Amino acid sequence: MERLKQKTALITGGASGIGKMTVEIFLKEGAKVICWDMNEASGDALLKEFEGFPLEFYAVNVADVNSIAKAAAVFTEKHGTPDILINNAGITRDATLKKMTSSQWQSVIDVNLTGVFQCTQAFAPAMMEKGSGVILNAASVVGLYGNFGQTNYVATKAGVIGMTKVWAREMGRKGVRVNAVAPGFIATEMVDTIPENVLSDLEQRTPLARLGHPEDIANAYLFLASDEASFITGTTLSVDGGLIL
């Protein structure tokens, strides 16, 4: 089933983890995919893995407005306006409030919050002028309920949820839908730093008794990007195995 046939999707942070799985699923659903990621080695590996698919990779730092502007200009020249923008890029720099450095705070803000704003601002006007488009933002369950030792990360994800609601109001009448996905704890490299006993406790507290898989989030992106979700905007979809219950 090609739910994204003839659609062009731009996915940030698409060279690994949830982003990579989203690239794979979107390609298999018929989309042309442009991946932005800072990791050039992972980007090259992605191109080799999906050779023959309509996939392009560009090394882009979403925290750098000039990097975004250059890549956006290339995108526009080659593809026009994206049908789908997924602001998936994100990092963690965890520490308690007492120990968190200014660098740890700012680096997470720059990528996870400012990066989402800058990427959206680069393409949203053209989407609205076109009269159609889907913007999906990576939030997190911790943006809804907080988490120990993640002041910076939680602040960005709560901010993303707020921006999603604002943009849904601003862009809805112009035919652009804006939603967020709030993953629970997903088995990716990002959770590798969490101690095994803590992960085990999280599994036990989750009604479905497991961590999420990247495809769980990628499939949520797929649904919200598809025409099946044509009357959904301004929502934050929690994909967390029931952890927040």
N, C-alpha and C positions, 0 to 999 in steps of 0.2 A: 504494500500500500504506500503510495508516494504522496503523503500528506503535504509535503513542501515543494512539490514539483513547480518549477519555474520561479522559485523564490530565491533571493540572494540574502544570505545571513552573514553578519559580521559577529564573530565571537572573540571576546578578549579573554586572555588567560586560557587559550584553547589548546595549548601544547601538552598539557598533563592533567591528571586527575579528572575532576568533573568536567572541565572544559574539553579535554580530549574525548571523553565519552560522548559529550554533546556534539562535537564535530563528527564523530563516527555515525551517530544516529541520524543527524541531520543530512549527511551525505547519502545514507541509505534510504532516507525518505525523500530524496530527489532534489535537495537544495544545492545550490552553489554556495560554497563556504569560504569565507576569508577569515583567517586566523591571525590575531594579533597577540604576540607574547614576547617577553623579554629574552627568553631562553632560545637562542638561535640553534643550538645543538638539538634540543627537543623539537624545534620547528622543522629542522631538516629531517629528523627521524619520522616525524608525522607525515611529511610529504612522501617519503619513501614507502611508508606503510600503506598509504592510500593513493599510491600511484595509479593513474587512470581515472580517478575521480576528479570532479571540478573543485579542486582545493588549491588555495593560495595561502602562503605564509609571509608575514612581514614582522620584523623585529621592531616592536613598538613599546615604549615605556608610557603607560597611561598616566603616570604622575608628572609627565613632562608635556606641557601644552604645545610646545614646538614639535615634539615627536608626533603627537596626535595630529597636528595641523598638516604636517608633511604626508603622513600616511592617509589621512582623510582626503587630501587632494588627489593622491594616486587612486584611491578607491573611487572617488567621484568621476575621475577621468575615464576609468576602465568600466565601471559598473553603474554609474549614476547614483541613485538613492537606494540604500539598503531597504529591503522589505522587513528584515528582522535585525535588531541590534540586541545582543546579549552582553551585558556588563558583568562578566563572570570573574575577571581578574581580582585577586585578593591575596593578602599576606597576613601573617600573624607575627607579633613581637611581644609575647606575653610576659607580664610581671605584675606584682601587686602594686597598688597605688604608691606605697612607700618607696618601692624600689624602681619604679618605671622611670626611665630617662626621657629627656626631651626628644632625643633621637628616636627612641622606640615609639613614643607617642606620634611624632610627626610623620614618620615613614609609613605607618599604618593609615593615618588620616590621608596622606597624599595619594596612596594607591586606592584604598577601599572606598573613600568618600569623594575626594576631589577628582579622582580618576573617573568615577562614574558620572559626575557632573560634567567634566570636560568632554568625555566621549559622547554623551547625550547631546550636549550643546553643539557639538560638531555636526550632528546629523539630524536632530529633531526639526529644525526649520525646514529642511528640504522634504522631510517626511510629511510635515503639515501642509506644505505647498502642494505636494503630490496628492494629499488627501487620503493616505493610507500608510500603515506601518505598525510594527509591534516592537516595543522596547521592554526587555526583561532584565531585572536587576537581581543580583545575588545578595540576598539578605542572610539571616541566620536565626535559628531559634534563640540564640543568646541575645539577639537584638530585641527580642520580645520580653525576655525574662531575666537577662543578666547572667553573668558567670564570673566566678572568682578568678582574679588575676588577669582579667581581660578588659580593663577600662577602655583602652584605645580601640580594640576590636569591636566591643559592644557599642561604643559611641558611633562608630562608622556604620554598623549594621542598623542601629536604630535610626540614624540619619538617612540611610538608604530607604528604609520603609517610609519615612516622612516625605522624602523627595518623590517617591513613587506615587503617593497620594496627590501631591501637588501637581505633578506632571499629568496624571490621569485627568485631573480637573481642567488643566490648561489646554490639553491636546485632544480631548475626547471629541469635541465638536469639529475638529479638523481630521477626524478619521483615524487617529493614532491611539492605540491601546497601550497602557503602561501597567505592568504588574511586577511583583517581586516573588521570589521563591526563597523560603526560609528553611534550609536544610537543618536536620539534627546532626548528630555525629556520624560522619561518613568515613568509610575505610579508604582514606587517601593518604598521601604523604604528609598532609597538613596535620593529621592526628598521630603521626608516628612518634612525636615527642611526648605524648600523653602516657604516663606510666601504665603498665599492663593492669595493675590492680584497679586503677581508676576507670579504665576502659571496661573492665569486667563488671564493675559496679554500674556503669552506664547501661550496659547490656541488660543487667538484671532489673534496672529501673524502667526500661523501655517495654511497654506492653507487648510488642512484637519480638522481644528478647534477642535482638541483634543490632549491630551497627548497620547503617545504611550502606548501599553500594552506589558508585558513581552513576550507574544507569537509572537508579531511582530518581535522581535529580534531573538527569538528562531527559528522561521521559516526561517529567513535569514541565521542563522547558518546551519540549515538543508539543505537548497538549496546549499550553498557553500560547505558543507561536502559531498554532494551526487555526484554521477557520472554525474548528469545533468549539473554540473559546471566544467566538466573535462578540459575545455579549458580556465578557468579563474584562473589567478594567479597574484599577485602583486597589486590587486585592493583594494580600500577602499569603501565599499558599505554603503552609507548613508541611514539610515532608520529613517527618521525624520519628516514624514508627510509634507515635502516641506518647513520646517522651514528655510533652508539656501537660498531659492530663493530670 
